[in-house]
């Protein structure tokens, strides 16, 4: 059954090949999100998060005092609130928390560090709204996973309170693309290849060295960061980013949980409505989040819609 379902996702991707036009690429990713409706019992509310467009989602199961702050994927050049809204709805349900997704600025119009500045603004928005850092989960997918890690590093270095934990899905943490899986998994990854990622990295870096730790957190000192869950598929070119990141985190005495999901492709969580492994991986992330927030995590109770 799992093979049949992931093959159907592969067919969906093949039926909508990536364009060389940036606007069309952005429309393509948003279109995948639009393919799946948001459940009728989920409340969606737009918000200005300290100058960054953002969106709350809240399911009936959510504790509004707990927040998953999410940074979407898309290689720093695409992705939006529209592309991942349905995934945020299920994430909040699994985690028992409301979610705040940030529509951070994209390259090439806004290269590094614009996205990082927006992510930090979104985190400060939560703190200013009265959300306890112990009730915040910082999360991201693909480029958003690398951005979430860079955000945590920036918070640590600035002496700001850190979130309770990190959840990273298929994080892109090496924009130099030095992992072996960039080539060994190229034949089975239907979404991202070296040539495409090189183009994205050049757009985001805009002349800044790609090895800069806040661009490629694989090169950073991760000491002092909160526990992290890393989820990655075995059939993706970014597999080695996650494998190496887990080793770097462990060497820095960071509590890290690594899950490699067999046969899963890049960003498989997005396709959870038609993919059982997508639902299971979100449920596993929800269990990780619930375990780290715990029953006594709430310190202050903010208004539901800040």
VEXFI-104849 format. One record per residue (C-alpha): residue number from 1; x, y, z. Coordinates in nm, 3 decimals. Layout:
BEGIN
R     n        c1        c2        c3
R   NUM         X         Y         Z
...
This chain:
BEGIN
R     n        c1        c2        c3
R     1     0.000     0.000     0.000
R     2     0.279     0.244     0.091
R     3     0.444     0.187    -0.245
R     4     0.120     0.246    -0.429
R     5     0.055     0.570    -0.242
R     6     0.401     0.718    -0.289
R     7     0.388     0.619    -0.655
R     8     0.064     0.818    -0.685
R     9     0.243     1.120    -0.537
R    10     0.525     1.072    -0.783
R    11     0.268     1.069    -1.064
R    12     0.116     1.391    -0.931
R    13     0.456     1.559    -0.939
R    14     0.536     1.425    -1.285
R    15     0.207     1.563    -1.417
R    16     0.316     1.914    -1.313
R    17     0.681     1.953    -1.417
R    18     0.882     2.243    -1.280
R    19     0.900     2.548    -1.505
R    20     1.210     2.758    -1.560
R    21     0.996     3.066    -1.490
R    22     1.008     3.183    -1.128
R    23     0.645     3.297    -1.110
R    24     0.529     2.964    -1.250
R    25     0.747     2.775    -1.005
R    26     0.582     2.959    -0.719
R    27     0.238     2.888    -0.860
R    28     0.326     2.519    -0.892
R    29     0.415     2.479    -0.524
R    30     0.110     2.677    -0.413
R    31    -0.097     2.456    -0.641
R    32     0.014     2.142    -0.458
R    33    -0.113     2.298    -0.137
R    34    -0.441     2.403    -0.298
R    35    -0.491     2.041    -0.402
R    36    -0.576     1.960    -0.038
R    37    -0.848     2.156     0.146
R    38    -0.817     2.267     0.507
R    39    -1.044     2.062     0.736
R    40    -1.373     2.238     0.811
R    41    -1.313     2.239     1.187
R    42    -0.982     2.432     1.163
R    43    -0.985     2.808     1.217
R    44    -0.748     3.013     0.999
R    45    -0.673     3.374     1.092
R    46    -0.428     3.608     0.913
R    47    -0.204     3.819     1.137
R    48     0.073     4.075     1.107
R    49     0.364     3.926     1.302
R    50     0.575     4.235     1.365
R    51     0.570     4.332     1.001
R    52     0.575     3.977     0.862
R    53     0.260     3.838     0.702
R    54     0.158     3.527     0.895
R    55    -0.133     3.298     0.964
R    56    -0.271     3.124     1.270
R    57    -0.438     2.784     1.247
R    58    -0.627     2.636     1.538
R    59    -0.797     2.297     1.562
R    60    -1.045     2.199     1.835
R    61    -0.773     1.989     2.000
R    62    -0.527     2.278     2.028
R    63    -0.412     2.443     2.348
R    64    -0.383     2.810     2.242
R    65    -0.101     2.866     2.493
R    66     0.123     2.635     2.287
R    67     0.253     2.737     1.946
R    68     0.431     2.565     1.660
R    69     0.611     2.837     1.465
R    70     0.652     2.707     1.110
R    71     0.882     2.810     0.825
R    72     0.779     2.664     0.489
R    73     1.000     2.500     0.230
R    74     1.060     2.607    -0.127
R    75     1.433     2.660    -0.153
R    76     1.411     3.019    -0.023
R    77     1.255     3.126    -0.356
R    78     0.905     2.978    -0.341
R    79     0.649     2.847    -0.094
R    80     0.393     3.050     0.097
R    81     0.109     3.034     0.342
R    82    -0.100     2.879     0.065
R    83     0.140     2.594    -0.006
R    84     0.147     2.457     0.348
R    85    -0.181     2.567     0.508
R    86    -0.333     2.218     0.501
R    87    -0.016     2.069     0.653
R    88    -0.024     2.324     0.935
R    89    -0.382     2.229     1.012
R    90    -0.284     1.866     1.063
R    91     0.036     1.958     1.246
R    92    -0.154     2.160     1.503
R    93    -0.403     1.879     1.554
R    94    -0.125     1.623     1.604
R    95     0.071     1.850     1.839
R    96    -0.226     1.981     2.037
R    97    -0.110     2.336     1.965
R    98    -0.199     2.628     1.745
R    99     0.037     2.698     1.459
R   100     0.182     3.022     1.330
R   101     0.313     3.002     0.973
R   102     0.531     3.288     0.849
R   103     0.521     3.421     0.493
R   104     0.885     3.526     0.507
R   105     1.046     3.721     0.222
R   106     1.184     3.523    -0.069
R   107     1.492     3.538    -0.289
R   108     1.601     3.651    -0.538
R   109     1.409     3.970    -0.457
R   110     1.510     3.941    -0.090
R   111     1.831     3.737    -0.043
R   112     2.000     3.641     0.285
R   113     1.948     3.757     0.556
R   114     1.591     3.876     0.480
R   115     1.426     3.541     0.554
R   116     1.623     3.505     0.877
R   117     1.529     3.858     0.985
R   118     1.162     3.773     0.925
R   119     1.187     3.448     1.118
R   120     1.340     3.630     1.414
R   121     1.067     3.894     1.394
R   122     0.805     3.621     1.402
R   123     0.961     3.462     1.710
R   124     0.983     3.795     1.889
R   125     0.620     3.856     1.799
R   126     0.526     3.544     1.995
R   127     0.729     3.653     2.296
R   128     0.580     4.003     2.282
R   129     0.233     3.847     2.263
R   130     0.290     3.672     2.594
R   131     0.372     3.323     2.470
R   132     0.624     3.153     2.696
R   133     0.935     3.032     2.510
R   134     0.882     2.701     2.685
R   135     0.556     2.671     2.492
R   136     0.709     2.739     2.150
R   137     0.819     2.478     1.897
R   138     1.037     2.614     1.615
R   139     0.991     2.412     1.299
R   140     1.060     2.415     0.928
R   141     1.062     2.206     0.614
R   142     1.352     2.183     0.366
R   143     1.491     2.538     0.332
R   144     1.257     2.628     0.617
R   145     1.428     2.360     0.828
R   146     1.766     2.519     0.771
R   147     1.611     2.858     0.842
R   148     1.457     2.732     1.168
R   149     1.797     2.608     1.278
R   150     1.961     2.939     1.182
R   151     1.690     3.119     1.379
R   152     1.763     2.911     1.689
R   153     2.135     2.982     1.654
R   154     2.067     3.355     1.623
R   155     1.846     3.350     1.931
R   156     2.113     3.166     2.129
R   157     2.387     3.404     2.023
R   158     2.171     3.707     2.106
R   159     2.102     3.571     2.454
R   160     1.728     3.544     2.386
R   161     1.515     3.265     2.536
R   162     1.512     2.954     2.320
R   163     1.207     2.752     2.215
R   164     1.129     2.427     2.393
R   165     1.228     2.211     2.096
R   166     1.292     2.202     1.720
R   167     1.117     1.996     1.454
R   168     1.300     1.983     1.121
R   169     1.171     1.797     0.815
R   170     1.417     1.724     0.534
R   171     1.623     2.027     0.641
R   172     1.850     2.188     0.384
R   173     2.152     2.273     0.598
R   174     2.437     2.248     0.345
R   175     2.396     2.495     0.058
R   176     2.729     2.380    -0.084
R   177     2.564     2.042    -0.157
R   178     2.857     1.830    -0.041
R   179     2.657     1.528     0.081
R   180     2.699     1.198    -0.106
R   181     2.322     1.153    -0.132
R   182     2.308     1.455    -0.363
R   183     2.428     1.208    -0.628
R   184     2.344     0.863    -0.492
R   185     1.973     0.946    -0.449
R   186     1.939     1.166    -0.758
R   187     1.771     0.892    -0.959
R   188     1.492     0.841    -0.702
R   189     1.428     1.198    -0.586
R   190     1.150     1.346    -0.805
R   191     1.170     1.697    -0.660
R   192     1.521     1.835    -0.614
R   193     1.853     1.781    -0.788
R   194     2.199     1.935    -0.758
R   195     2.161     2.172    -1.056
R   196     1.833     2.311    -0.927
R   197     1.961     2.349    -0.570
R   198     2.273     2.526    -0.695
R   199     2.049     2.781    -0.866
R   200     1.847     2.830    -0.547
R   201     2.158     2.866    -0.332
R   202     2.300     3.131    -0.562
R   203     1.973     3.326    -0.546
R   204     1.960     3.311    -0.166
R   205     2.328     3.371    -0.094
R   206     2.363     3.654    -0.349
R   207     2.740     3.659    -0.312
R   208     2.761     3.559     0.055
R   209     2.969     3.246     0.116
R   210     2.736     2.946     0.119
R   211     2.940     2.793     0.402
R   212     2.836     3.077     0.636
R   213     2.686     2.900     0.941
R   214     2.362     3.098     0.934
R   215     2.319     2.990     0.570
R   216     2.450     2.636     0.609
R   217     2.396     2.547     0.978
R   218     2.573     2.216     0.925
R   219     2.890     2.421     0.982
R   220     2.765     2.586     1.301
R   221     2.841     2.513     1.664
R   222     2.506     2.374     1.778
R   223     2.593     2.370     2.147
R   224     2.316     2.485     2.378
R   225     2.030     2.430     2.135
R   226     1.710     2.261     2.254
R   227     1.616     1.902     2.167
R   228     1.542     1.845     1.802
R   229     1.352     1.597     1.590
R   230     1.485     1.547     1.237
R   231     1.265     1.363     0.987
R   232     1.395     1.275     0.640
R   233     1.300     1.037     0.360
R   234     1.540     0.772     0.236
R   235     1.462     0.862    -0.127
R   236     1.578     1.222    -0.132
R   237     1.895     1.399    -0.229
R   238     1.899     1.584     0.104
R   239     1.924     1.260     0.303
R   240     2.288     1.324     0.396
R   241     2.206     1.674     0.520
R   242     1.993     1.517     0.792
R   243     2.232     1.230     0.867
R   244     2.526     1.466     0.909
R   245     2.322     1.722     1.102
R   246     2.222     1.458     1.355
R   247     2.590     1.375     1.406
R   248     2.690     1.739     1.447
R   249     2.408     1.794     1.697
R   250     2.499     1.483     1.897
R   251     2.864     1.587     1.905
R   252     2.752     1.920     2.052
R   253     2.558     1.741     2.328
R   254     2.222     1.834     2.177
R   255     1.945     1.580     2.231
R   256     1.857     1.472     1.879
R   257     1.605     1.224     1.743
R   258     1.662     1.118     1.382
R   259     1.388     0.943     1.186
R   260     1.462     0.813     0.837
R   261     1.137     0.720     0.664
R   262     1.187     0.441     0.407
R   263     1.090     0.517     0.046
R   264     0.969     0.866     0.133
R   265     1.054     1.154    -0.099
R   266     1.137     1.515    -0.023
R   267     0.856     1.704     0.154
R   268     0.633     1.396     0.176
R   269     0.449     1.547     0.474
R   270     0.275     1.785     0.232
R   271     0.095     1.494     0.071
R   272    -0.040     1.345     0.393
R   273    -0.408     1.344     0.282
R   274    -0.325     1.072     0.027
R   275    -0.018     0.925     0.192
R   276    -0.039     0.714     0.508
R   277     0.331     0.764     0.580
R   278     0.269     1.139     0.569
R   279     0.000     1.104     0.834
R   280     0.221     0.878     1.045
R   281     0.517     1.114     1.025
R   282     0.303     1.410     1.133
R   283     0.160     1.200     1.418
R   284     0.515     1.110     1.523
R   285     0.615     1.476     1.518
R   286     0.304     1.558     1.720
R   287     0.398     1.299     1.980
R   288     0.751     1.443     2.002
R   289     0.611     1.793     2.049
R   290     0.359     1.685     2.312
R   291     0.627     1.496     2.502
R   292     0.853     1.800     2.518
R   293     0.586     2.055     2.599
R   294     0.443     1.830     2.868
R   295     0.136     1.887     3.080
R   296     0.297     2.166     3.283
R   297     0.453     2.362     2.999
R   298     0.209     2.653     3.002
R   299     0.336     2.949     3.203
R   300     0.135     3.241     3.069
R   301    -0.183     3.236     2.868
R   302    -0.183     3.478     2.575
R   303    -0.487     3.590     2.388
R   304    -0.588     3.333     2.127
R   305    -0.528     3.571     1.835
R   306    -0.240     3.805     1.905
